[in-house]
Amino acid sequence: MTANVEIGQRLRDARTRQGISLRAIAQAVGVSPSLISQVETGKTQPSVSTLYALVNQLGISLDELMGHEPWTSPPTKDAPGPMLPYPPSVQRAGKGPTLEMENGVRWERLAIGADGMADAFLATYEPSASSSVEGKLMRHAGIEYGYIIEGELTLQLEFDTQVLGPGDSLHFDSARPHLYVNNGTVPARGVWFVVGRRQAGSSTDDASTGAMNSAVDVLRAMDQI
């Protein structure tokens, strides 16, 4: 599967289905209507922070964003209906759904059940890539764990800054304001797990502005993956 197959069109479809205008969604996520238009038409890719906000505001899952049907429980007498396949226990290399975002950030979903306790993904940050192009710190529900495989990634966690290299790992409450940046000359790759986010429910506000839902939890959209 390619990284951003028809993502812009699916975001547009979700917005129009709900009767939300470009201006209204732009105001809700804290960006310009022209940027939303460019994302929807495929002229540009959203940053991590913009995608966080869009999927939260539209209430869509990554399955929907990538054109997959969500996994569901088998039909019962009380809830009849077709049974959709459960996710496999093994995911082969290069077969996971991926999202490619602005400025060289790519996420590949790792194998995980629909009822899993954690969100798991392989993150790649190209040189100069950042989780927020605007340099805004973000926060969301859950406990975040990461392990750096290659390259160097700078983590700004509140007022503390750490440069992480191969073999380094991290762990913090994701409600703490944080930002990832690759200040190196080679791609940085690592495995991430976010535990407890699903149980926590709603996401938190933008740490840099205090505006509700302006920098929200894109992992909230992984509930059905």
C-alpha positions as CSV (number, residue, x, y, z in Angstrom):
1,M,0.0,0.0,0.0
2,T,1.3,3.5,-0.9
3,A,1.5,6.0,1.8
4,N,-1.0,8.7,1.0
5,V,-3.4,7.0,-1.4
6,E,-6.4,9.3,-1.8
7,I,-6.0,10.6,1.8
8,G,-7.0,14.2,0.8
9,Q,-10.1,13.0,-1.0
10,R,-11.2,10.9,1.9
11,L,-10.7,13.8,4.3
12,R,-12.8,15.9,2.0
13,D,-15.5,13.3,1.7
14,A,-15.7,13.0,5.5
15,R,-16.0,16.8,5.9
16,T,-18.7,17.2,3.2
17,R,-20.7,14.2,4.6
18,Q,-20.9,16.1,7.9
19,G,-21.8,19.4,6.3
20,I,-18.7,21.2,7.6
21,S,-17.3,24.1,5.5
22,L,-13.7,24.6,4.7
23,R,-13.6,27.7,6.8
24,A,-15.2,26.0,9.8
25,I,-12.8,23.0,9.8
26,A,-9.9,25.4,9.3
27,Q,-10.9,27.5,12.2
28,A,-11.4,24.4,14.4
29,V,-7.9,23.0,13.8
30,G,-6.1,26.4,13.7
31,V,-5.0,26.6,10.1
32,S,-6.0,28.5,7.0
33,P,-8.8,27.4,4.6
34,S,-6.3,27.4,1.7
35,L,-4.1,24.8,3.5
36,I,-7.1,22.5,4.1
37,S,-8.0,22.9,0.4
38,Q,-4.5,22.0,-0.7
39,V,-4.5,18.9,1.6
40,E,-7.9,17.8,0.2
41,T,-6.8,18.2,-3.4
42,G,-3.5,16.4,-2.8
43,K,-1.4,19.5,-3.6
44,T,0.3,19.2,-0.2
45,Q,0.5,16.8,2.7
46,P,-0.5,17.7,6.2
47,S,1.9,18.0,9.1
48,V,1.6,15.6,12.0
49,S,-0.1,18.2,14.1
50,T,-2.6,19.2,11.3
51,L,-3.5,15.5,10.7
52,Y,-3.9,15.1,14.4
53,A,-6.5,17.9,14.4
54,L,-8.3,16.8,11.2
55,V,-9.0,13.2,12.2
56,N,-10.1,14.3,15.6
57,Q,-12.5,16.9,14.4
58,L,-13.9,14.6,11.7
59,G,-14.1,11.6,13.9
60,I,-12.7,9.2,11.4
61,S,-10.3,6.2,11.8
62,L,-7.1,5.5,10.0
63,D,-9.0,2.5,8.4
64,E,-11.4,4.9,6.8
65,L,-8.6,7.3,5.8
66,M,-6.8,4.5,4.0
67,G,-9.9,3.0,2.4
68,H,-10.2,-0.1,4.7
69,E,-13.3,-1.4,6.4
70,P,-12.9,-1.4,10.2
71,W,-12.7,-4.8,12.0
72,T,-15.8,-5.6,13.9
73,S,-17.1,-8.3,16.3
74,P,-18.9,-11.3,14.8
75,P,-22.7,-10.9,14.4
76,T,-24.9,-12.0,17.3
77,K,-28.7,-12.5,17.9
78,D,-28.8,-9.0,19.4
79,A,-26.6,-7.5,16.7
80,P,-27.0,-9.3,13.4
81,G,-25.0,-8.4,10.4
82,P,-22.0,-9.4,8.3
83,M,-18.8,-10.4,10.0
84,L,-15.7,-8.5,8.8
85,P,-12.3,-10.2,9.1
86,Y,-10.2,-9.8,12.2
87,P,-6.7,-8.4,11.8
88,P,-4.0,-11.0,11.3
89,S,-1.6,-11.9,14.1
90,V,1.4,-11.5,11.7
91,Q,2.0,-8.5,9.5
92,R,4.6,-9.0,6.8
93,A,7.3,-6.4,6.1
94,G,6.1,-3.5,4.0
95,K,2.5,-4.6,4.2
96,G,1.3,-2.2,7.0
97,P,-0.8,0.8,6.1
98,T,1.3,4.0,6.1
99,L,0.7,7.7,6.3
100,E,3.1,10.2,4.8
101,M,3.0,13.7,6.2
102,E,4.5,17.1,5.4
103,N,8.2,17.6,5.8
104,G,9.2,13.9,5.6
105,V,7.4,12.3,8.5
106,R,6.1,8.8,7.8
107,W,4.1,6.4,10.1
108,E,3.7,2.7,9.4
109,R,1.1,0.9,11.5
110,L,2.5,-2.3,13.1
111,A,0.5,-5.5,13.7
112,I,-2.1,-4.9,16.4
113,G,-5.5,-6.3,17.2
114,A,-8.7,-4.2,17.2
115,D,-8.9,-4.7,20.9
116,G,-5.2,-4.1,21.7
117,M,-4.1,-2.1,24.7
118,A,-1.6,-0.1,22.7
119,D,-1.1,1.8,19.5
120,A,2.0,0.7,17.7
121,F,3.8,2.2,14.7
122,L,7.2,2.6,13.0
123,A,8.0,6.3,12.6
124,T,10.5,7.8,10.1
125,Y,11.7,11.4,10.3
126,E,13.7,12.6,7.3
127,P,16.4,15.2,7.9
128,S,14.8,18.5,9.1
129,A,11.5,16.8,9.7
130,S,9.4,17.7,12.7
131,S,6.2,16.5,14.3
132,S,5.0,20.1,13.9
133,V,6.2,22.3,11.1
134,E,5.2,25.4,13.1
135,G,7.3,24.2,16.1
136,K,4.4,23.8,18.4
137,L,4.6,21.4,21.3
138,M,1.7,18.9,21.4
139,R,0.1,16.6,24.0
140,H,-2.4,13.8,24.0
141,A,-3.7,11.0,26.2
142,G,-1.7,7.9,27.1
143,I,1.8,6.8,28.0
144,E,4.4,7.0,25.2
145,Y,7.2,4.6,24.7
146,G,9.8,4.8,21.9
147,Y,13.0,3.0,20.8
148,I,15.4,4.6,18.2
149,I,16.6,2.2,15.6
150,E,18.7,4.5,13.4
151,G,19.6,8.1,13.1
152,E,19.2,10.8,15.7
153,L,15.9,12.3,16.9
154,T,15.7,15.3,19.2
155,L,12.9,15.2,21.8
156,Q,11.8,18.4,23.4
157,L,9.7,17.5,26.5
158,E,8.4,20.6,28.2
159,F,11.6,22.6,28.9
160,D,14.0,19.6,28.6
161,T,15.7,18.7,25.3
162,Q,17.3,15.3,24.6
163,V,19.1,14.0,21.5
164,L,18.3,10.3,21.1
165,G,20.4,7.9,19.0
166,P,20.3,4.2,18.1
167,G,19.5,2.0,21.1
168,D,18.1,4.9,23.1
169,S,14.6,4.7,24.4
170,L,12.1,7.1,25.8
171,H,9.0,7.0,28.1
172,F,6.8,9.8,29.3
173,D,3.2,10.8,29.9
174,S,1.9,12.0,26.6
175,A,-0.1,14.7,28.3
176,R,3.2,16.5,28.8
177,P,4.0,19.0,26.0
178,H,6.4,17.5,23.5
179,L,7.9,17.8,20.0
180,Y,10.1,15.6,17.8
181,V,12.7,17.0,15.4
182,N,15.4,15.4,13.2
183,N,18.3,17.9,13.2
184,G,20.6,15.3,11.7
185,T,21.6,14.6,8.1
186,V,20.2,11.0,7.8
187,P,16.7,9.7,8.4
188,A,15.8,8.8,12.0
189,R,13.6,5.7,12.5
190,G,12.1,4.2,15.6
191,V,9.3,2.1,17.0
192,W,6.6,3.8,19.1
193,F,3.9,2.4,21.4
194,V,1.2,4.5,23.1
195,V,-0.4,2.7,26.0
196,G,-3.6,3.7,27.7
197,R,-4.8,6.3,25.2
198,R,-7.8,4.2,24.2
199,Q,-9.0,4.0,27.8
200,A,-8.5,7.7,28.4
201,G,-11.0,8.8,25.8
202,S,-10.8,12.4,24.6
203,S,-7.7,14.2,23.6
204,T,-6.2,17.3,25.2
205,D,-5.5,20.8,24.0
206,D,-2.7,22.4,22.1
207,A,0.1,22.9,24.6
208,S,1.5,26.0,22.9
209,T,-1.8,28.0,22.5
210,G,-4.2,26.4,25.0
211,A,-6.9,26.2,22.2
212,M,-9.0,23.1,22.6
213,N,-8.6,20.5,19.8
214,S,-6.0,22.5,17.8
215,A,-3.3,19.9,18.3
216,V,-4.9,16.6,19.1
217,D,-4.3,12.9,19.1
218,V,-4.1,11.3,15.7
219,L,-3.6,7.9,17.4
220,R,-7.2,8.2,18.6
221,A,-8.0,7.3,15.0
222,M,-6.2,3.9,15.4
223,D,-8.9,2.5,17.6
224,Q,-10.2,0.1,14.9
225,I,-6.8,-0.8,13.4
